[in-house]
Amino acid sequence: MPLLPLATFTSLDWAIIAVYLAAMVLIGHVVGRRKTDAKGYFLGDRSSPTWAVILSIIATSLSAATFLGAPQEAFRGDLTYLILNLGNFIGVVIVAAIFIPRFYAAGTVTIYGYLSHRFGEPARIATSAMFLIGRLLASGARLFMAAGPVCLLLFHANSPQTPASHGEQILAILLIGAIGIAYTVTGGIKAVIWTDSAQILIVAGAAVLSICLLLKAIPLPLHMIIHALGQPHTGLDGHSKLHWLDISFDLTKRYTLWVALFATTFTGVAAYGVDHDLVQRMLTAKSAWRGSFSVVAAQLLGIVIASLFMAIGLLLYIYYQRPDLMGSAAPKQIIIATKDIYPQFLLTLPTGLAGLAMAGLFAAAQGSLDSAINAMASSAVADIYWPIRRMRGLPIYTNTTAPRLGVGLMGLLLIAFAIGCVYLYDEKTSTLLSFALSIMSFTYTGMLGVFLTALLTKRGNNTSVLAALALGVIITALMQESIYPIWAGWLPAFPRHISNFWAMTVGTPICFAVCCVGSAKRVALRTGENDE
């Protein structure tokens, strides 16, 4: 197939991206000039407007995984991924009703501080360490995802047929990471919330712009596009591209109604209830009620934005894969990797619009990066560094020196793991979304069991917490698609193959039971600990 050169990225497009990046750093600088202590640096003095908290939660939860992964899912398959939002919504309602009020009342810098009240400092340190490991892996993977299209922009704007080298991907990771670290170090959680608010508006704008331009480029009226997408065998398993509800009991499938109702509900409770990356936003709200409202509202709006990106994938399928419908308007680009399908289209846009759309990509990448850096730093400082100093009888300094150093260190660790993903990711065996969604389950399984014990019972102690966390990792590993058939084959009653999405459904109740085995003991709260 002949190659049609992509539109050259002009100086105007570069200027738009430069203005966006400079604006993010400026916001961080302006916010960072306000004097605050360590707790204010991590919780924003609990003064964030509810609408800003909502936008920040959306920006954090969507990230580059949705910007790039959702179009890839719809382009390669159908709309069944969207059913997972049902489980996520059930999960956030549970979190809003049970988790947030208790965390807010605890008054600690992070949600893991609540565990020190229930079980003691060792439980807090161990759970925080588990969070740090999981968030490092998941957010590092997200940063890696964003590097691909940035490589396409920086090095192959006119030659998408040439795959990005490892060196080029590493340079892109360093660029995105360095800018995110710069404004997060300066402004703390307030900078994260205000930059996230701007970023998610840019991301949503890029999605709407893309849909409008694709509808204009496809020489068919909307009803004929819908008809073409609704034809059998255009999607997976003989279904149409518009197939959205899979009620089969096939345990190997990732996006069925039963996965959404059970597996994804567990994941949703964990993501919004025990992962400080997202919960931190809710704790910056002016009250517990506002924090709970913000997470429910964010989930509803997030479904709308995710649907926009799925629609982009469907339209890209018509645009690139149906020359019979496109006729003379069919593009001549060669599709090298489906994960780059959306950014490849963005680079074909007219001057100015291409810059705006690619700014949306940077916004999606940094919207999850900055929040992860700040959440990891708050956990490392408040849940590991300070408790260790306290147990050794050393003073706790409440200035922002340790928090800023923590942000810098966590940012460097994320960059390091993202570089590792350059060598680990295999598109032949995993889509971007499944790659990102599977990582956190290793740590979520045990953590959720521990928090459910803390919130719903009066049982548990440091020993049972450690056992539950370790067991969560083991069960999740055994449930991986590459390992499960090895041991399940020896058990006649077990299905031979199963999606690793079910790992938390199986593992969390077991971890909860193990954590409850420990007998509770009264934990004395040190004077002033709530204020860290």
C-alpha positions in Angstrom: 0.0 0.0 0.0 1.5 3.4 -0.9 2.3 5.7 1.9 0.7 9.2 2.0 3.0 11.5 4.0 1.5 12.9 7.1 0.9 16.6 7.4 4.1 18.4 8.6 3.9 19.5 12.2 4.4 23.3 11.8 5.9 25.9 14.0 2.4 26.9 15.0 1.6 23.4 16.3 4.9 23.4 18.2 4.1 26.8 19.6 0.7 25.5 20.9 2.3 22.6 22.7 5.0 24.9 24.1 2.4 27.3 25.4 0.5 24.4 27.1 3.6 23.0 28.8 4.8 26.4 29.9 1.3 27.1 31.3 1.4 23.9 33.4 4.8 24.9 34.9 3.6 28.4 35.6 0.5 27.2 37.4 2.7 25.0 39.6 5.0 28.0 40.3 2.2 30.3 41.2 0.5 27.9 43.5 3.8 26.9 45.1 4.6 30.4 46.2 1.9 30.2 48.9 3.4 29.3 52.2 2.2 26.0 53.7 3.4 23.1 55.8 3.8 19.5 54.8 0.2 18.6 55.5 -1.0 21.5 53.4 1.4 20.5 50.7 -0.2 17.1 50.5 -3.8 17.9 51.3 -4.1 21.4 49.9 -5.4 22.7 53.3 -8.6 20.9 52.5 -9.9 23.9 50.6 -10.2 22.7 47.0 -13.5 23.6 45.2 -15.7 20.6 44.6 -15.8 21.1 40.8 -12.0 21.2 40.7 -11.8 18.0 42.7 -14.2 16.3 40.3 -12.1 17.3 37.3 -8.9 16.2 39.0 -10.4 12.8 39.7 -11.4 12.4 36.1 -8.0 13.4 34.8 -6.3 11.0 37.2 -8.5 8.0 36.4 -8.6 8.4 32.6 -5.0 9.2 31.8 -3.1 8.2 28.7 -4.6 4.6 29.1 -8.0 6.0 28.0 -6.7 8.5 25.5 -4.8 5.8 23.6 -6.2 2.5 24.9 -10.0 3.2 24.4 -9.6 4.0 20.7 -7.4 0.9 20.3 -10.1 -1.3 22.0 -12.9 0.0 19.7 -10.7 -0.1 16.6 -9.6 -3.7 17.2 -12.9 -5.0 18.8 -16.2 -3.5 19.9 -17.8 -1.5 22.7 -17.9 -4.2 25.4 -15.1 -2.5 27.4 -17.7 0.2 28.4 -19.7 -2.3 30.5 -16.8 -2.2 33.1 -18.1 1.2 34.0 -21.1 -0.4 35.6 -18.9 -2.1 38.2 -16.8 1.0 38.7 -20.0 3.0 39.4 -21.1 0.5 42.0 -17.6 0.6 43.5 -17.6 4.4 43.8 -21.0 4.5 45.5 -19.7 2.1 48.1 -16.5 4.2 48.6 -18.5 7.4 48.9 -20.9 5.9 51.5 -18.4 4.0 53.7 -14.8 4.9 53.0 -14.5 8.6 52.5 -16.4 9.7 55.7 -14.1 7.5 57.8 -10.9 8.6 56.1 -11.8 12.3 56.3 -12.6 12.0 60.0 -9.3 10.3 60.7 -7.5 13.5 59.9 -4.3 11.8 58.6 -2.2 12.9 55.6 -2.9 9.6 53.8 -5.6 6.9 54.0 -2.9 4.5 55.3 -2.7 6.6 58.4 -6.1 5.3 59.3 -4.7 1.8 59.5 -2.2 2.9 62.2 -5.2 3.8 64.3 -6.8 0.4 63.8 -3.8 -1.9 63.8 -0.6 0.0 64.5 2.4 1.5 62.7 3.7 -1.8 61.1 0.4 -2.3 59.3 0.5 1.3 58.1 4.0 1.0 56.8 3.4 -2.4 55.1 0.2 -1.3 53.3 1.8 1.9 52.2 4.8 0.0 50.8 2.4 -2.2 48.9 0.6 0.8 47.5 4.0 2.4 46.4 5.0 -0.8 44.6 1.6 -1.1 42.8 1.4 2.5 41.9 5.0 2.5 40.6 4.2 -0.3 38.3 0.8 1.0 37.1 1.7 4.7 36.6 5.1 3.7 35.1 3.1 1.7 32.5 0.9 4.7 31.8 3.9 6.9 31.3 5.3 4.3 28.9 2.0 4.4 27.0 2.2 8.1 26.4 5.8 7.8 25.1 4.7 6.1 21.9 2.7 8.9 20.3 5.2 11.5 21.6 7.9 9.5 19.7 5.6 9.6 16.6 5.4 13.4 17.0 9.1 14.1 17.7 10.8 11.7 15.4 8.4 10.2 12.9 5.8 12.8 12.1 6.3 12.2 8.3 7.3 8.5 8.5 4.9 6.5 10.7 6.0 3.4 8.9 9.2 3.5 10.9 8.8 2.1 14.4 10.2 4.1 17.3 13.5 2.8 18.6 14.0 2.1 22.3 16.2 5.2 22.5 13.5 7.4 21.1 10.9 6.1 23.5 13.2 6.7 26.4 13.8 10.3 25.4 10.0 10.8 25.1 9.6 9.3 28.6 12.2 11.7 30.0 10.6 14.7 28.4 7.1 14.0 29.8 8.4 13.0 33.2 10.7 15.9 33.7 7.9 18.5 33.0 5.5 16.7 35.3 8.0 16.6 38.1 8.8 20.3 37.7 5.4 21.7 38.4 4.4 19.0 41.0 7.5 19.6 43.1 6.8 23.3 43.1 3.1 23.4 43.9 2.2 20.1 45.6 -1.4 18.8 45.5 -2.8 22.2 44.8 -0.7 22.4 41.6 -1.9 18.9 40.7 -5.6 19.7 41.1 -5.4 23.0 39.2 -3.3 21.6 36.3 -5.5 18.4 36.2 -8.6 20.6 35.9 -7.1 22.4 32.9 -5.8 19.1 31.4 -9.0 17.2 31.5 -10.8 20.1 29.7 -8.1 19.9 27.0 -8.4 16.1 26.8 -12.2 16.3 26.4 -11.8 19.1 23.8 -9.4 17.0 21.8 -11.9 14.1 21.8 -14.7 16.2 20.6 -12.5 17.9 17.9 -11.4 14.4 16.7 -14.9 13.1 16.4 -16.0 16.2 14.4 -13.0 16.0 12.0 -13.5 12.2 11.5 -17.2 12.7 10.7 -16.2 15.3 8.2 -13.5 13.1 6.7 -15.7 10.1 6.2 -17.9 10.6 3.1 -21.0 9.1 4.7 -23.9 10.5 6.6 -24.1 9.5 10.3 -26.9 7.0 9.9 -24.9 5.1 7.2 -21.8 5.1 9.5 -23.9 3.6 12.3 -25.4 1.0 9.9 -21.9 0.0 8.7 -20.7 -0.4 12.3 -23.7 -2.4 13.1 -23.0 -5.1 10.5 -22.2 -8.6 11.8 -18.6 -9.8 11.8 -17.2 -6.3 12.0 -16.3 -6.8 15.6 -15.2 -9.8 17.7 -16.7 -13.3 17.7 -19.0 -12.6 14.8 -20.6 -9.5 16.5 -20.8 -6.0 15.2 -18.6 -3.1 16.2 -21.5 -1.7 18.2 -21.8 -4.8 20.3 -21.7 -3.6 23.9 -23.2 -6.2 26.2 -21.7 -9.7 26.5 -23.7 -11.9 28.9 -21.8 -15.1 28.2 -20.4 -17.0 31.1 -17.0 -17.5 29.4 -14.5 -16.8 32.2 -11.7 -16.1 29.7 -13.4 -13.0 28.4 -12.4 -9.6 29.9 -15.5 -7.5 29.2 -18.6 -9.4 30.2 -21.6 -8.3 32.3 -20.5 -10.7 35.0 -16.9 -9.3 35.1 -18.5 -5.8 35.4 -20.9 -6.8 38.2 -18.4 -8.8 40.3 -14.7 -8.4 39.3 -14.9 -4.8 38.3 -16.9 -3.8 41.4 -14.0 -5.1 43.5 -11.5 -3.3 41.4 -13.6 -0.1 41.5 -13.8 -0.1 45.3 -10.0 -0.7 45.5 -9.1 2.0 42.9 -11.3 4.7 44.5 -11.1 3.5 48.1 -7.7 2.1 48.9 -5.5 3.6 46.3 -4.2 7.0 47.6 -3.6 8.2 44.1 -7.3 8.8 43.7 -8.5 9.1 47.3 -6.1 12.0 47.9 -8.2 14.2 45.7 -11.3 13.5 47.7 -9.5 14.4 51.0 -8.6 17.8 49.7 -12.3 18.7 49.5 -13.9 21.1 52.0 -15.9 18.4 53.7 -16.4 14.6 53.7 -19.8 15.0 51.9 -18.2 17.1 49.2 -15.4 14.5 48.8 -18.0 11.7 48.5 -20.1 13.7 46.0 -17.0 14.4 43.9 -16.1 10.8 43.3 -19.6 9.8 42.2 -19.9 12.8 39.9 -16.5 12.2 38.5 -17.4 8.6 37.6 -20.5 9.7 35.8 -18.6 12.3 33.8 -15.8 9.9 33.2 -18.1 7.4 31.5 -19.1 10.2 29.0 -15.5 11.0 28.2 -14.5 7.3 27.9 -17.4 6.8 25.5 -16.1 9.7 23.3 -12.8 7.9 23.0 -14.5 4.6 22.1 -16.4 6.5 19.4 -13.1 7.8 18.0 -11.9 4.2 17.7 -15.1 3.2 15.8 -14.7 6.1 13.4 -11.0 5.3 12.9 -12.0 1.7 11.9 -14.2 3.2 9.2 -11.5 5.7 8.2 -8.6 3.2 8.0 -10.1 -0.2 7.5 -13.1 0.3 5.2 -11.8 1.7 1.9 -14.9 0.3 0.3 -16.9 2.9 2.3 -14.3 5.7 2.1 -13.9 5.5 -1.7 -11.5 8.2 -3.0 -11.3 9.7 0.4 -9.6 6.6 1.8 -6.2 7.5 3.5 -3.1 5.8 2.3 -1.2 5.6 5.6 0.2 2.3 6.7 -1.0 1.1 10.1 2.1 -0.1 12.0 0.8 -0.6 15.5 -2.9 -0.3 16.7 -1.7 1.5 19.9 -0.6 4.4 17.7 -3.7 4.5 15.6 -5.2 7.6 17.2 -2.0 9.7 17.4 -1.2 8.8 13.8 -4.6 10.3 12.8 -3.9 13.4 14.9 -0.8 14.1 12.9 -2.8 14.3 9.7 -4.9 17.2 11.0 -4.6 20.7 9.6 -2.0 23.1 11.0 -3.0 24.4 14.5 -5.6 21.7 15.0 -2.8 19.1 15.1 -1.1 21.1 17.8 -4.3 21.4 19.9 -5.0 17.7 19.6 -1.5 16.6 20.5 -1.6 19.0 23.5 -4.5 16.8 24.6 -2.2 13.8 24.5 0.4 15.6 26.7 -2.5 16.6 29.1 -3.7 13.0 29.4 -0.2 11.7 30.0 0.6 14.3 32.7 -2.9 14.2 34.3 -2.1 10.8 35.8 1.7 11.3 36.2 1.6 14.3 38.4 -1.1 12.8 40.7 0.8 9.6 41.0 4.0 11.4 41.9 2.3 13.4 44.6 0.4 10.5 46.1 3.4 8.3 46.2 5.5 11.0 47.8 2.8 11.7 50.5 2.7 8.0 51.3 6.4 7.6 51.4 6.9 10.6 53.7 3.8 10.4 56.0 3.5 6.6 56.2 7.1 5.3 56.1 9.6 8.1 56.7 7.8 9.9 59.5 6.7 6.7 61.4 10.2 5.3 61.2 11.6 8.5 62.7 8.8 8.5 65.3 9.5 4.9 66.4 13.2 5.8 66.7 12.4 8.8 68.9 13.6 11.3 66.2 11.8 14.7 65.6 9.2 15.1 62.8 9.8 18.2 60.7 6.6 19.6 59.2 8.1 21.9 56.6 7.9 21.0 52.9 11.5 19.9 52.4 10.9 16.2 52.8 7.7 16.3 50.7 9.4 18.1 47.8 12.3 15.6 47.9 9.8 12.8 48.0 8.1 14.1 44.9 11.4 14.3 43.0 12.4 10.8 44.1 9.0 9.2 43.2 9.1 11.0 39.8 12.5 9.5 39.0 11.3 6.0 40.1 8.3 6.3 37.8 10.5 7.3 34.9 12.8 4.4 35.6 10.0 1.8 35.5 8.5 3.4 32.4 11.8 2.9 30.7 11.7 -0.7 31.8 8.3 -1.1 30.1 9.9 -0.2 26.8 11.5 -3.6 26.9 8.6 -5.5 28.6 5.4 -4.6 26.6 4.3 -6.9 23.8 1.5 -5.6 21.7 0.9 -9.1 20.3 -0.3 -10.5 23.6 -1.8 -7.4 25.3 -3.7 -4.2 24.5 -2.8 -1.0 26.3 -5.9 -1.1 28.5 -5.5 -4.7 29.6 -1.8 -4.1 30.2 -2.6 -1.2 32.6 -5.6 -2.7 34.3 -3.9 -5.9 35.2 -1.0 -4.5 37.1 -2.6 -2.9 40.2 -4.6 -6.1 41.0 -1.5 -7.6 42.5 -1.5 -5.0 45.3 -5.2 -4.2 45.4 -6.3 -7.7 46.4 -4.7 -7.8 49.8 -5.0 -4.0 50.4 -8.8 -4.2 49.9 -9.1 -7.1 52.3 -7.2 -5.2 54.9 -9.3 -2.0 54.6 -12.6 -3.9 54.6 -11.4 -5.5 57.9 -10.5 -2.1 59.3 -13.8 -0.5 58.3 -16.3 -3.2 58.8 -15.0 -5.2 61.8 -13.2 -4.8 65.0 -10.8 -7.7 64.2 -7.3 -7.8 62.8 -3.8 -6.9 64.0 -0.4 -6.3 62.5 0.4 -9.9 61.9 -2.9 -10.7 60.1 -2.5 -7.5 58.0 0.9 -8.7 56.8 -0.4 -12.2 56.0 -3.3 -10.7 54.0 -1.1 -8.5 52.0 1.3 -11.3 51.1 -1.5 -13.7 50.3 -3.1 -11.1 48.0 0.0 -11.0 45.8 0.3 -14.9 45.8 -3.4 -15.4 44.8 -3.2 -12.8 42.1 -0.1 -14.3 40.6 -1.8 -17.8 40.6 -4.8 -16.3 38.8 -2.7 -14.9 35.9 -3.7 -16.3 32.5 -0.2 -17.7 32.0 0.0 -19.5 35.4 -3.6 -20.5 36.2 -3.9 -23.4 33.7 -0.8 -25.0 35.2 -2.3 -25.7 38.7 -6.0 -25.6 37.7 -5.5 -28.6 35.5 -5.0 -30.8 38.6 -8.4 -29.8 39.9 -11.2 -31.4 37.9 -13.9 -29.0 39.2 -12.0 -25.9 38.1 -12.4 -24.3 34.6 -9.2 -24.8 32.6 -8.8 -21.1 31.6 -9.9 -17.9 33.3 -9.3 -14.1 32.8 -7.0 -12.6 35.4 -9.7 -9.9 35.9 -11.3 -12.4 38.3 -8.2 -12.4 40.6 -9.7 -9.8 43.1 -13.1 -11.5 43.2 -11.4 -14.7 44.3 -8.6 -13.2 46.4 -10.1 -10.3 48.3 -12.7 -12.4 50.3 -9.8 -14.8 51.2 -7.6 -11.9 52.3 -10.4 -10.4 54.3 -11.0 -13.7 56.1 -7.3 -14.0 56.9 -7.0 -10.5 58.2 -10.0 -11.0 60.4 -8.3 -14.0 62.0 -6.1 -11.7 64.0 -7.5 -10.6 67.3 -7.8 -6.9 67.7 -5.9 -5.0 70.3 -6.3 -1.4 71.3 -3.8 0.9 69.6 -2.9 4.1 71.5 -3.0 7.2 69.3 -0.1 9.5 70.0 -0.9 13.1 70.8 -0.9 15.3 67.8 -0.5 12.3 65.3 -3.6 13.4 63.4 -1.8 16.6 62.5 1.4 14.7 61.6 
